[in-house]
């Protein structure tokens, strides 16, 4: 009897690790795709190189985080990449290494973005995906990723949506390390492409994002948590800078409702306009917080205004409907920081 009991005890002890392991949560993996259109930011200023060095220095968890880059659209790469080809690279345990060299492609072409997303997701399948679009940005009209080798071209928000939709990959978050892409129109277009969107209402300072956020990424519960850390790391240099810093993270699942409320408000406001109050409305728009203002030539203004600031200046017109829009805006913006007063996280 004692031998039987001892055998059962030994068998139980042997099975315990397996039983305990069955209840352990599987580590969450994330593939971060960085679509880096170098443009003159790299050829003249080495900005892409500086950010890649930040990524390397972040010492992120390579067991759970994959970082894949597409490098193109610049006449010269200070890290020695071939400007006549498009380079697919990864940052991993062995540092920065080239995975593939593609024939010349236009980084402003949605098909190039689509091909990159497919390649990265097939080579590095993960539980979650993040996408960063890196380069100049010009708002809803100017787009992003202005390929230096294809002057005049840009990747539009509609082009981004087409690329993501046709790739078959759903993103936890999409971020713009670029100027002026934190506008409502872009969020509306991309609302079915990701859960969260991270972007700046204003022109970004030359340093752009701080890629130290990659460290600890595996611990983030969702894209909102990642967005908050990206914003906090981005804001660190703002304490000692005269540049404007503004970055927000928006819940794209709330965008449809915000758009609905704003459309209704705008329609009713338009019906109120007449010769008597037009100048009053124009002055309210002028006094609202604007972004992308040209210093020397007003014809180069991007005509972007902070949505919350605009509504605040129109508060005496349709106050109840304006308050409803502000409530929806507040619900959609999950994180927002700036060293510029009165930003609310979304421009129009």
N, C-alpha and C positions, 0 to 999 in steps of 0.2 A: 504493500500500500504506500509506504514511504517513497519507494522508487517511482511509482506512478505519479504521486504528487510532485516529486522533484522534476519529472519529465514534463508535466503540465506547466509548472512554474517556469522552466527553462524556455518552453515553447512560447509562453505568454511574453516573456522578456524579449525574445527574439522578434516577435511581431509588433511590439510596442512602437519602435521607431517608424515602422511603415504606417501604422494607424495614425500616429501623430502627424506624419508627413502629409497624410491625406487631407488634413485640415489646414495646412499651411497655405497662405495665399501665394499664388504664382506672381513673381516680380513683374511689374508692368514695364513693357518696353516702348520706347518712343523713337521714331525716326524723324529727325529734323532735316528738312530739305531747304538749302539756301541757294536761291536763284540769284547769282551775283553778276549783274551786268556792270562791268568795271567802269566803262565810259571814261571821261576825262578825270573823274574822281580818282581813278587808279593811275592812268597814264601820266597825269600832271601832279597828283598829290599823294599817291600811294595809300589812299584811304582803304581800299579793299585789303591790301597787304596788312595794314595796321589792324583791321578787324579779324583777319585770319590769325594773326599772332595772338590776339586776345582770346580767340577760341582755343588755341593750343595751350595758352597759359591757364585756362580755366580749370583744367584737370578734372573734367566731368567723368561720370561713371560710364566707361565704355562697355561695361557688361549689359547695361540697360538702355544706353543712349547711343544712337547712330547719328552721326552728322555727315551729310552728303552735300557736296557743293557742285554747282555748274558754273564754270568760270568762262566768260566770253564778253564780247562787246567793247573791248578796250584795245587801243593801238599798241599798248605796252604794259606788261605785267612786271612789277618790280621783283616778284618772286621767281621770275624766269619762265612762266608759262608761255606757251606758244600762242601768240596773238592771232596767228593765221588759222588756228584750230579752236574748237571749243573743248575745254577740259572738264571731265568728270573726276572729282577727287573726293576722298574721305578723310576725316580726322578720327583716328582710332588709337589702339594700343601702340601702333608703330608710328604715331604722329601723322603728319600730312603725307598722303601718297596718292598718286594718279591711278585711277581705275580704268579710264578709257579716254581716247582722243577721238572726237567726232569731227567730221568734215565741217567746213565753215557753215555756220547757221546764224540767222538773225535773232538776237536775243529779244527783239521786239515782236517776234512772231509767236502767236499762241501755240503753234505746233511744236516749237522748240520747248516751251514750258511743259506742254502735255507729254512730250517724249521723255523729258527729265523726270517728271513725276512717276511715269510708268516704270522707268528704269530703276529709280531709287526704291520704289515700293516693292518691286519684284526681287531686287537684290537684298533689300533690308526690310522684309516684312515685319510689322510691329503691331502692338495693340493700339497705339495712337500715332498720329502724324501731325507734324507742324510744318508750315511753309513760310519762309521769309523771302520777300521780294526786296532786293537791295539795289539802290541806285538813286538817281534823281527822281523826284516826283513832281507832278504838276497839277494835282487835284483831279476832279472828275473830267475836265476837258483836256488836261495835259498828259494824263496817264503816268506811267512809270516805266523804268527800264529803257532808257534812250540809248540804243546801241550806237557807239561812236563810229562803227564801221558802216552803219546804214543811217546817215544823217536824215533827220526829219521823221523817223519812225519812232513809235512808242507803243508799249503794251497797255492797252486800254482796260478798264475794269470789265467790260464785256468780253474782251479777249481772255482775261484771266478766268472768268466764269466758264467760257467755252473750253479752255484748256483743262480746268479742274473737272468739269462735267464729263468730258470725253476721256479723261484718264481713268475714270471709275474709282477714284480714291476720295474718301471723305476725310476732312481734316478736323482735328480738335480745335486748332487755331491757325489763323493766317495773320502774318505780321508784315508791316511795311517799314523797313528801315530806309525811309525815303521821306521827302518833304510833302506836306500838304495833302496826305491821303486819308486823313481822319475826317472825311466828309460823309454825310448821310447818304448821298447818292451812291457812292461806292459800296457802302454797307448794304444798301437795298439790293444792289446787283449781286453781291456775294452772299446773301443771306442763306442760300441753300448749299453753299460750298464748305462751310465750317460752322463750328459752334460759337467761336469767339473771333474777334478781329482786333488787332492792336495796331494803332497808327497815330500819327501826329497831325493836329489841326494846322499847326504852323510849320514854317520851314525848319528843318532840323539843323542843329549846329554841326560843324564839320566833323566832330568826333562820332556822331551817330549813336547807335545803340552800344551798350556796354555788354559784351558777350560773356562776362563772368556769370550771367544768369544760367548758363548751361550747367554749372555746378549745382547739384541738388535737384535738377529737373525731374529726376525719377520719383521724387517725393511729392510732387504736385498732384493734388487730387483731381484737378481738371484744368482746362485752358484759362479759366478765370484766375486760378492760383498762379499759373505761369505768367499771365499778363501782369499781375500785380508785381511779381519779382522783376520782370523786364522793365516795368515802369520805375520801380525803386532804384534799380541799378543805373538806369538811364539818367535819373535825376541827380545822381551824386555830384557830377561836376558843376551843376547849376549854382551851387553855393558860392563859387568863386568865379563866376562867369557873367559877363554882360550880355551874352546871347540869350535868346528866348528858348526855353525848354518847355515843351508840352507833349504829353503822351497819354493816351487813354486806351482802355480795353472795353469793348462793347459786346453784350450778349446778342448774337445775331438772331436768336429765336424771338427776341422782343422787337425786332426792327419792323416787321410787318404791321404790328399794332401802332407803333410810333408813326410810321408813314401814313397810316389810315387817319389818325388823329390830326396830323399836320396838314394833310390834304384837305380835310374838312375845314380846318381853321383858315387855311389860305383861301379856299373858295369863298367862305363867308367874309373874310377880310377884303377880298377883291370886290365883292358886291357892295361894300361900304364906301369904296373910294369914289371921290368926286373932286371937282375943281376946288372946293373949299378946304378939304383936308389933305389933298395930295402933297402939298409942301410939308405939312406936319409929319406925314408918313415918311417922306424922303429924308427929312432931318433925323428922324428916329433911326432910320437905316444907316445914315452917315455916322451917327454917334455910337452905333453898336460896335462891338469888338470885332475887328476885321483881321484877316490873315493873308499872307502872301502879297503885301502891299509893295509896289515898286517905289524905290527911293527917288529916282530921277524922272521916270516917265510913267504917268498914270495909265497910259494905254497898255502897259505890261502888267497891270494888276490882275490877280486871279479871281477877284470878286467873290471871296469866301468870307463868311461871317459866322461867328459863334451862334448856334441856334438858341441857346439859353439866353444869351445877351440880347439877341434880336427880339425874342418874345418879351423879355423884361422891358425893353423900350417901347413895346406895343401894348403894355399892360393895361392901358386905359381903353383899348379897343378890344372888345370881346373878352373881358377878363376871365370869365368862367372857362371858356374854350381854351384860352391861352394857358390857364392853370392846368387843365387836363393834359395838354401837350407836354408841359414841363414835367408833370408827374410821370408820363410815359418815358420821357427822356431820362429822367433820374433812374427809372427802373431798368432801362436798357444799358446805361453806362455803369459797369460794375467797378471800375477803377479809373481815376483821372487825377493827374498831378501836373502842375505847371508853376513856373516862377513868374507867370503873367497873371495878373488878377482877373477874376471873373470868368475864366474858361469853364465850360461845362462838359467838354469831352466830345462834342460833335459839331462840325460846321456844315453849312449848306451854301 
